[in-house]
Amino acid sequence: MNQRFETSNVDKGASTSVRLTVTGPHPREAVMEWMEDLPADELGVRGRDGWIVQEVSADDDTAVVDITAAGEALCKGADEAFDVLDALGCELAWEERPQE
């Protein structure tokens, strides 16, 4: 059973990333389906409401993305990733990254 991303370490002023490793049936296709539904800026960076998501790596069995934002926006991005990818049957593993 997947767990939502949780942190008590969100500094409202500092940019923070969470690395999401997605496995299960067709993980890259699931991640791409989610990302394609997100608005993109003029450089093609996808996200919404103050957070962005970027693909780090992918192969047949695993897709890895970083969700980056400051403050509560990080939790909103992680919640959206959970809602979409969990519903698609993916397994999710979260890793909080050092603040920048």
N, C-alpha and C positions, 0 to 999 in steps of 0.2 A: 504494500500500500504506500502510495506517495505521500510525502509530507510537504506542506507549504513552506516556503522560505521564511525564516524568522530571524530577527536580529534585535538586539537591544543596543547595538553599536552605531546606529545611524546618526552621524553628525550632520545637522541641518545645513552647514555651510560647505562641507567637504564632499568632493565627488567620490563615490564608492562604486565598486563593481561586485557583482555576484556572478560566478561562473556556473552555468547550468550544463550538466552532461545528460544527454538524452539517449536512451537505449530502448530496445523493444522492437516492435514491428515497424520497419521503414522510418527510422528516426529522422534522417535528413529530409525526407519528403514531408514529414509532419512539421518540422521546424520551418521549412520553406513555405508551406501552406500558411502557417501562422504569420511569418514575416511578410509575405506578399499582401496580407490583409492590413498591414500597418502603413500609415502614410510615410513617404520618403521626402527628405529635404532636397535641395538643389544638387547635393553631392551624392545622393542615393542612400544616405544614412536613414535607417528606419527607426521609428519609435513614436511615442505620443505622450502628452501630459508631462513633459520634462524628463523622460527617460529614453534611452536609445538601446538598441540591441544590435550586436555584431557577431557574425559567425566567426569562430576561432578555427575550427577544424571539423572535418566530416569524413567518414568512410562508410562502408556498407552497414556497419553495426552500431555506429555512434555518431552523434552530432554534438558539438560543443559551441555554446554561445556565451557571450558576456553581456549582461544587462548593466548599464551604467547610469547613475543619476546622483543627485544630491538629496539628502533628506528622505522624506516620505515617498517621493517619486520612485525611488528604488523599489520600495515594497509594492507599489502599484504595478510596476512593470513585472515584477516577479509573480504577483498574483495573477496577472493576465496570462503569463506563460504557463503557470500551473493550470488555470482554468481550461485553456485551449489544449495543451499537450496531454494532460491527464485524461481529458475526454476522448482523445484520439488513441488511448491505450498505451502511451509511452511510459517508460520508467524514468524518473527524474532524480538527479543527485545534485545538491547545491553545495557550492564552496564560496564562502565570503572571501573576497580579495582585499589586500591592504588598501587603505585610503590613500588617495593621491594628494 
